[in-house]
Amino acid sequence: MGKPSLVLASTSPRRRELLALGGWKFTIQPAEVDESQHPGESPGGYVLRLAESKARACAASHWNSGRMSADEDRIFLAADTAVVVDGNAILGKPRDTSEAVEMLRRLRSRTHQVYTGIAAMSLSNGNLCLDLCVTDVPMRSYSDKESNTYVASGDPLDKAGAYAIQHPGFHPVDTISGCYASVMGLPLCHLTRTLRKLDIASKTNLSAECQSSLNYTCPISAAVLRGEQVG
């Protein structure tokens, strides 16, 4: 069996761009799953369950399509990100501009958490590895005019919590001290240590590539890569 190839179970352009920093060749195959939160489910349990469900759904679809033989292997990667406020209230993607405005007002001038769960599954042997990244995100005191202009651009309508941390015009977030890439949807150091468990190594210094690309000095990357439970 040759070296496994990667399949990303997402159409997110942000996740695609982040994964490409590892130098891997990969294909895209979105997975449709029910994203309803279960009663009493914690934010961490929620994003991990969805990441696993997406990876399994993508693998099943790939196998059933007949696009690979039994002597081939694929590593299916999936992630799910949730914006969490007040400890356990999950903010999904806004249904419309009014809800986007409401979400941004709720988040303004306070710190919330972004939870990203990741899953990597080998189709050849069924091995599944999960990891979780939690980042505190302090929002700045933007004005109603700023947030309304941002909402009018349409950018927040496909984003959990109604914002993109990397947006060049809005700049919604004060300085953070955790994983910037996770807030964008894919914590790359967590992904690196997860793929190592499946004997998949990055073709680049992914931590350095991430920090250079995002123009961000990450204070936790070394600890994450050592396997410490931070971030």
N, C-alpha and C positions, 0 to 999 in steps of 0.2 A: 504494500500500500504506500502510495506516495505521500508527500506532505499535504496535510489537510488544507483546504481552501476555506475562506471565510465568507459567510453570508450574513448580511446585516438585515435584521427584520424591522426595518424602519424606512420611511420615506423622508424623514427629517433632514433637511439640507445641513443643519448644524451638526447633527451626529455624523453625517457622511463626511463633512469637512474635517471633523476632529479625528475620526478613525483613519482618514487618509494620511494623517501626520505620522502614523506608525510605519508607513512604507509598504503596507500589505496591499496585495491585489484582493479585491472583494467584490461580490455582487450584492445587489439590492433586491430584497423580496419582502414586501410589507406583510404584516400579519394582522388580521382583524380579530380582536377578542372583545368580550364584554368588559368594559372598564368600570362597571358599577362597583362601588365600595360595599363590602359586606358589613352587616351590622356589628358594631363593636370592634371592627378591624383597625389596628393601629396604622399610622401612615407608613412606617417601615414595612410592616407585613403586607400592606396594600401594594406598594411599588415592587416589592420582591415577587409577590404572587403574579402581578401583571407581567413583569419581565420574564418570569419562567413560562407563563402561559403563551406569551408571544414567541419565545424560542421554540417551544414544543409545537405550536401551531405552524410555524414556518417550516420546521423540520418535517412534519407530517405532510404538508402541502408539497414540499420539494420531493419527498420520497414517492408520494402517490402520483406525481406528475410523470414519473418514469425518466426524469432527467439525469439520473445517476445510477450506477450499477453497484452491486454489493461490495465490490473491492475498492470503491472510492470512499473518501471521507469528507465531511463538511463540518465545520464548526459554526453553529448558528448563534449569533450574537443578538441580544435584545436588551432594551433598557426602558425604564419608565420613570418619569420625573413628576413630582408633585410639589406644589407650593403649599406650605402649611402655616396657618396663622392661628394664634391663640391656642397653641399646643397640639390641637388635633383636627382643626377645620381645614379640609383640603379645598383649595381653589383650583378648579379646572380651567379649561379654555372658556372665555366669555362667549355667551350665546349671541350677543349683539354689542353695539357700541355703548349702550346704556349700562350694561353689566360690566363692560371693561372700565368705564369711568368709575363705577362703584367699587370695583376691586382695587383700583389704583388709589382711591381715597382711603380705603381700608388699610392699605399697606403703608401709606405715606408716614414718614417720620418715626418708623418703628422697625424692629427687627423681627423677621420671620425666618422660617427654615425651609430649605429646599432639600427634599429627599430624592435621591436617584438610586434605584435598584438596577443591577445589571445581572444578566444571565448568559452563560456560555455553555453550549451543549454539543457534545460530539455525537454525530449520528451513528458512527460505526459501533460504539460500545455503550451509548446512552449516558455516559458520564456527564453530570450537570454540576456546574460551579456557579455560586451566587455570591454577590457582594453588595454592600450598601454604603452609600456616602451621604452624610448629612452636613449641610453647610448653613451657618448663620448668615443671614443677608440683611444688613441694615440699609433701609431705604432713606434717601435724603428728603428734605422738606421741599419738594417741588411744588410749584404753584398750580392752581386749577387751570390756568391758561396753558402752562407747559403740558400737563397731562391731557388736556382736551385736544391740543394740537397733535400730540402723539397718537391719541386714539383716532383722530380724523385721518391719519396717514394709513390706517388699516393694519399696521404692523402687529398690534397686540392681539388681534382676533384669532390667531392660530397658536397662541402661546399660553401655557398654564400661568395663572396669576396676572395675565394681561400685560406682560412686559418681557423685553429681551434685555438681559444685563449688558450685552455688548452694543446696544443701539447707539450709534455715534451722535445722534442729535439729542436724544432724551436724557441719557446718562442717569438712570433712575436710582443707582445704588451708590452709597458711600463706600469707602474702602472696606473690603472684606479681608478676613484672615483665614479663609478656608479654600476649598477647591472651586476655582472659577469655572473650570470646564464642566463640573457637575451641574452648575446652575444653567449652563447652556444645554445640558442633556446627556453628557457622557464623561464621567470622571476617568481620565486616562490612566492615572497611576493605579487606581482600583482595577481598571480593566487589565493593565499590565500584569498585576499579581494574580488576577483570576486566570488569565490565559497561560501563565506559567504552569499552573496546576494541570493544564492539558498539553504541556510541552510545546506551547506556541510562544515564540519570542518575537519581540518587535524587531524590525529591520533598521530602526533608527533609535537614537536616544530620545525616547518618546517624551519623557518629562521635560527635557531641554527644548524639544521641538514645540511642545505645548506652551511652555512659558514664553518662548520667543514669539510664537504666532499670536498669542493673546496679549503680549506685552505686559506680563504679570509675573512677579516673583512669588512663587508659591511657598508658603512657610511650612507646609505639611507633606510635601511630595516625598522627601527622603524617609520620613517616618512611615508613610503609607507603603512605600516600596520595601521597607523592612518588615512589613506585616503587622505593624502596630494598629490598634483599633482607634484611629483618629480620623476625623472628617467623615 
